[in-house]
C-alpha cells in the first residue's frame, strides 16, 4: 500500500471533497448579493419624508392659456400687447401625505436644478394634501385681488377698499372689537388695507391707538391695546380681510396654480393691458414675487427653479424680489439677467427700460 502525501495547505485528501467548499461559497455570495440588491430596490421604492422642488412651466400673463386670455378686462378699454410677461411656477412633489420615494429624492439630489427639503421644514406636521391645496387656492385668490389693486394704484386709477375683522388671534381686544366690524380709521386717519393698518400701528402714539369701526349702523371709536410680536412689530391680535371694489372687472383664466407668488407679474400684466402700446416692446420678460395693494414686492419660494424655468422658456430678463437674492448665488443660468425689485414701481421701470431698448446698467441685480 502506498501512502499518499498530505495535501498542501490543509486541503482535504479526498478528491471528491475538493470542489464542495468553493461552489458552496459562490452560491452563498450570489444569494447574499441578490438579497442586498433586492433590499436596495425595496428601500428605493419606500416613501421618503422629503419635498422636491423642480422647474415648472411659465405662463404669459398678457397671452393666452388654452385659447383663453390669461388676463382679461371687462368694463374698461384694454390693449393686447405683443411681448411676454411670464409668471413662473415650481413643480412640488411630496408633502401632505403625497410622499415621494427615496429613489426620486436621490434623483433630485443629483439634479442641479432641483432642491430637496425635509417635509417638516416646508409643511406643518399632520397637514393633508387637501389642506395644502385649499391654502394655495386661497392665497392665489387673495393675490389676484391685491394685484389688481396694486396695478390700479400704479396707474392712479381710484378704487374702493375696506377691511373687516374676521377672527381673533388673541383675547387682548375681544372686549372692544367684534367679528364683522369694518375698520375705517386708525388714530383719526383713513385706512383701506391691512398693510396700511399694520404700518400705522408701528407709529408711537402717546395715548395709545384708537380704531374707528363701522358696526352695523353705528360708528364707534375704540381704544385698542398693542403687543410686540417676536420680530418687534406691534399688533392688536385680530385677523382681517380686505374687500375691494374696482371700477371694472379683471378676469384670471388660470387653473391648477396656487400660492401668492404670481402677484407682481399679474400687476404688470394688468398695467400692460390697460396701457396703449406694448410695455415690453415685444421682449420676453419673466419674474415672480408677491405684491401688496400698496405695491410692495415680497420674496417667494422656489426662486432658483423659477429662474431655470424662465430661461428654458426663452426669457432673458428676470424680475426677482430683493429678498430672494441670497437664494440665487451661483444659480443663475447663462444668458439670464436678474433685476432685483422691492416695489411694483421698480419692476415697472425695469420692464419699461427693456421695452424702450434702454440699458439695464445701474439697476441692482442678483446672483
C-alpha positions in Angstrom: 0.0 0.0 0.0 1.3 3.3 -1.0 0.6 6.2 1.5 -0.5 9.4 0.0 1.3 12.6 1.0 -0.7 15.1 2.9 -2.3 17.7 0.6 -0.8 21.2 0.7 -2.3 24.0 2.8 -4.6 21.6 4.7 -6.9 20.8 1.7 -8.9 17.6 2.1 -7.2 14.4 0.9 -10.4 13.0 -0.6 -10.7 14.1 -4.3 -14.5 14.2 -4.1 -14.4 16.7 -1.3 -12.2 19.3 -3.0 -14.8 21.2 -5.1 -17.5 21.3 -2.5 -16.5 24.5 -0.5 -15.8 26.8 -3.5 -19.2 26.0 -5.1 -21.0 26.5 -1.7 -19.2 29.8 -1.1 -20.1 31.0 -4.6 -23.7 30.1 -4.1 -23.8 31.9 -0.8 -22.2 35.0 -2.2 -24.7 35.1 -5.1 -27.6 34.6 -2.8 -26.4 37.3 -0.4 -25.8 39.7 -3.3 -29.3 39.0 -4.6 -30.8 39.8 -1.1 -28.8 43.0 -0.8 -29.9 44.1 -4.3 -33.5 43.2 -3.6 -33.5 45.1 -0.4 -31.9 48.1 -2.1 -34.7 48.1 -4.7 -37.3 47.8 -1.9 -35.7 50.6 0.0 -35.6 52.9 -3.0 -39.3 52.4 -3.5 -40.2 53.2 0.1 -41.8 56.6 0.9 -39.3 59.3 1.9 -40.1 62.3 4.2 -38.9 64.9 1.7 -40.3 67.6 -0.6 -38.8 68.1 -4.1 -39.0 71.4 -6.0 -38.1 71.4 -9.7 -38.7 73.9 -12.5 -42.3 74.3 -13.7 -43.9 75.9 -16.8 -44.2 79.6 -17.4 -47.4 81.4 -18.3 -47.6 84.7 -20.3 -49.9 86.9 -18.3 -50.6 89.0 -21.4 -51.0 85.9 -23.6 -53.4 83.0 -23.8 -53.9 79.8 -21.8 -55.6 77.0 -23.8 -57.1 79.6 -26.2 -58.3 81.9 -23.5 -56.7 85.2 -22.4 -54.7 84.6 -19.2 -55.9 88.1 -18.1 -58.9 89.9 -19.4 -60.6 93.3 -18.6 -64.3 94.0 -18.8 -65.7 97.5 -18.4 -62.6 99.4 -19.5 -60.7 99.7 -22.7 -57.7 97.4 -23.0 -55.0 96.6 -25.4 -53.5 93.2 -26.3 -49.6 93.6 -26.4 -47.1 91.5 -28.4 -44.5 90.9 -25.8 -44.3 88.4 -22.9 -44.6 89.0 -19.2 -44.3 85.4 -17.8 -45.3 84.3 -14.3 -43.2 81.4 -13.3 -44.1 78.2 -11.4 -42.5 75.3 -9.5 -43.3 71.6 -9.5 -43.7 70.5 -5.9 -43.7 66.8 -5.1 -44.2 65.3 -1.7 -45.7 66.7 1.5 -49.2 66.4 2.9 -49.4 62.7 2.5 -48.2 62.8 -1.1 -44.9 61.2 -0.4 -42.0 60.7 -2.8 -39.7 57.7 -2.9 -36.1 57.5 -1.8 -35.2 56.9 -5.5 -36.9 60.1 -6.5 -35.2 62.0 -3.7 -31.8 60.7 -4.9 -32.5 61.7 -8.4 -33.4 65.2 -7.3 -30.3 65.5 -5.1 -28.3 64.7 -8.3 -30.2 67.3 -10.3 -28.6 70.8 -10.0 -31.9 72.5 -11.0 -33.9 70.8 -8.2 -33.9 71.2 -4.4 -34.8 68.6 -1.7 -36.1 69.7 1.7 -37.2 67.7 4.8 -41.0 67.6 4.7 -41.5 69.2 8.1 -39.4 72.2 7.1 -41.9 73.0 4.3 -45.3 71.9 5.7 -46.5 71.7 9.4 -46.7 68.2 10.8 -50.1 66.4 10.0 -51.2 68.8 7.3 -53.0 67.0 4.4 -52.7 67.4 0.7 -56.3 68.8 0.6 -55.4 71.4 3.2 -52.3 72.4 1.2 -54.4 72.8 -1.9 -57.1 74.8 -0.1 -54.5 77.1 1.3 -52.7 77.6 -2.0 -56.1 78.4 -3.7 -57.0 80.9 -1.0 -53.6 82.6 -1.4 -54.0 82.7 -5.2 -57.4 84.3 -4.9 -56.0 86.9 -2.5 -53.0 87.6 -4.7 -55.3 88.3 -7.7 -57.3 90.9 -5.7 -54.2 92.6 -4.4 -52.5 92.5 -7.8 -55.4 94.4 -9.4 -55.3 97.0 -6.5 -51.5 97.4 -7.0 -51.9 97.9 -10.7 -54.6 100.5 -10.4 -52.6 102.3 -7.8 -49.6 102.3 -10.2 -51.9 103.8 -12.9 -53.5 106.3 -10.5 -57.0 104.7 -11.0 -59.3 105.1 -8.0 -60.9 102.1 -6.3 -62.6 101.4 -3.0 -61.4 99.0 -0.3 -62.4 98.2 3.3 -61.1 95.9 6.0 -63.1 93.9 8.4 -62.5 91.8 11.5 -62.9 88.0 10.7 -61.4 86.4 13.9 -59.2 87.0 16.9 -55.6 85.8 17.3 -55.6 86.6 21.0 -58.0 87.8 23.6 -56.4 91.3 24.1 -59.1 93.2 22.2 -62.0 90.8 22.2 -63.9 93.0 24.7 -63.8 96.1 22.4 -63.9 94.7 18.9 -66.3 92.2 17.2 -66.2 89.9 14.2 -67.8 91.9 11.3 -66.5 95.3 12.5 -65.4 97.3 9.4 -62.2 99.3 10.3 -62.3 102.7 8.6 -59.7 104.8 10.5 -56.7 104.5 12.8 -55.9 107.4 15.1 -58.1 109.7 13.0 -56.6 108.8 9.6 -58.3 106.6 7.0 -57.1 103.1 6.4 -58.3 100.9 3.5 -55.9 97.9 3.6 -54.5 95.6 6.1 -51.0 96.9 5.3 -52.0 100.5 6.0 -53.3 99.4 9.4 -50.2 97.5 10.2 -48.0 100.4 9.2 -50.0 102.8 11.3 -49.7 100.5 14.4 -45.9 100.8 14.2 -46.0 104.5 14.9 -45.7 105.5 18.5 -48.8 107.3 19.9 -48.6 108.8 23.3 -52.2 108.0 24.4 -52.4 104.7 22.6 -54.1 103.7 19.4 -57.7 104.3 18.6 -59.5 102.4 15.9 -62.7 103.7 14.2 -65.1 100.9 13.2 -68.4 100.7 11.5 -70.6 98.2 13.4 -74.0 97.9 11.7 -75.4 101.4 11.6 -73.1 102.7 14.3 -69.7 104.4 14.0 -67.5 103.7 17.1 -64.1 104.9 18.2 -62.4 102.0 20.0 -59.2 102.2 22.1 -57.1 99.1 21.3 -54.1 97.5 23.1 -51.0 96.6 21.2 -48.4 93.9 22.0 -45.0 93.3 20.4 -44.5 90.2 18.2 -41.2 88.3 18.3 -39.9 90.4 15.4 -40.7 93.6 17.3 -43.7 94.7 15.3 -46.8 96.0 17.1 -50.1 94.0 16.7 -53.6 94.1 18.1 -54.4 90.4 17.9 -57.1 90.3 15.1 -57.4 88.7 11.7 -58.6 91.0 9.0 -60.0 90.6 5.5 -59.7 93.2 2.7 -62.7 93.7 0.4 -62.0 95.6 -2.8 -64.4 97.3 -5.2 -62.9 98.1 -8.5 -64.3 100.3 -11.3 -64.1 97.3 -13.8 -63.6 93.6 -13.7 -60.4 91.7 -14.3 -60.7 88.0 -15.2 -58.0 85.3 -14.5 -58.1 82.2 -16.7 -55.7 80.1 -14.6 -56.2 76.6 -13.1 -54.0 74.3 -11.1 -51.8 77.1 -9.9 -51.8 78.2 -6.3 -50.0 80.4 -3.9 -49.3 84.2 -3.8 -46.1 84.4 -5.8 -47.7 85.5 -9.2 -49.0 88.8 -7.7 -46.3 91.1 -9.1 -46.5 89.6 -12.6 -50.3 89.8 -12.6 -49.9 93.5 -11.8 -47.5 94.1 -14.6 -49.8 92.2 -17.0 -52.8 94.3 -16.0 -50.8 97.5 -16.4 -49.7 96.4 -19.9 -53.3 95.5 -20.8 -54.6 98.9 -19.7 -51.9 100.9 -21.3 -51.9 101.6 -25.0 -48.9 100.3 -26.8 -46.6 97.4 -25.8 -44.8 97.9 -22.4 -42.3 95.2 -23.1 -41.5 96.4 -26.7 -42.1 92.8 -27.8 -39.4 91.4 -25.5 -39.7 88.3 -23.3 -39.5 89.1 -19.6 -40.3 86.8 -16.7 -40.5 87.2 -12.9 -42.0 86.4 -9.6 -42.9 87.9 -6.3 -45.8 88.7 -4.0 -47.3 92.2 -4.2 -49.4 94.2 -1.7 -52.1 96.6 -2.6 -49.7 99.3 -1.9 -47.1 97.9 -4.4 -44.6 96.3 -2.1 -42.9 93.2 -3.6 -42.1 90.3 -1.3 -40.0 87.1 -1.5 -41.3 83.7 -2.5 -40.2 80.1 -2.5 -38.5 78.1 -5.4 -36.8 81.1 -6.9 -33.9 79.1 -8.3 -36.3 76.7 -10.1 -38.4 79.6 -11.4 -35.3 81.2 -13.0 -34.4 78.0 -14.7 -37.9 77.5 -16.0 -38.0 81.1 -17.3 -34.7 80.7 -19.1 -35.8 77.4 -20.7 -38.9 79.2 -21.9 -36.8 81.8 -23.6 -36.8 84.8 -21.2 -33.6 86.8 -20.9 -34.6 89.2 -18.2 -36.0 88.0 -14.8 -37.5 90.3 -12.1 -36.7 88.9 -8.7 -37.7 90.1 -5.2 -34.7 91.6 -3.4 -35.3 89.3 -0.5 -34.6 86.3 -2.7 -31.2 87.4 -4.0 -29.2 85.2 -1.5 -31.1 82.2 -2.9 -29.7 82.8 -6.4 -26.0 82.9 -5.5 -24.3 80.7 -8.1 -27.6 79.5 -9.6 -28.3 81.9 -12.4 -28.4 80.2 -15.8 -26.2 81.5 -18.6 -27.9 84.3 -20.7 -30.2 85.4 -17.9 -30.1 88.9 -16.5 -31.6 89.2 -13.0 -33.0 92.5 -11.9 -33.9 92.8 -8.2 -37.0 94.7 -7.3 -38.6 95.9 -4.0 -41.7 97.6 -5.4 -44.0 97.4 -8.3 -42.6 100.7 -9.4 -39.1 99.1 -9.6 -40.5 96.2 -11.7 -42.4 98.6 -14.0 -39.3 100.8 -14.5 -37.3 97.7 -15.5 -39.9 96.5 -18.0 -40.3 99.9 -19.5 -36.5 100.2 -20.0 -36.4 96.8 -21.7 -39.3 97.7 -23.9 -37.7 101.0 -24.9 -34.4 99.3 -25.7 -32.6 101.1 -22.9 -29.7 99.6 -21.0 -30.3 97.9 -17.6 -26.9 99.0 -16.4 -27.2 100.6 -13.0 -30.2 98.5 -11.9 -29.4 96.2 -9.0 -29.0 92.5 -9.9 -28.8 89.1 -8.1 -26.6 86.1 -8.3 
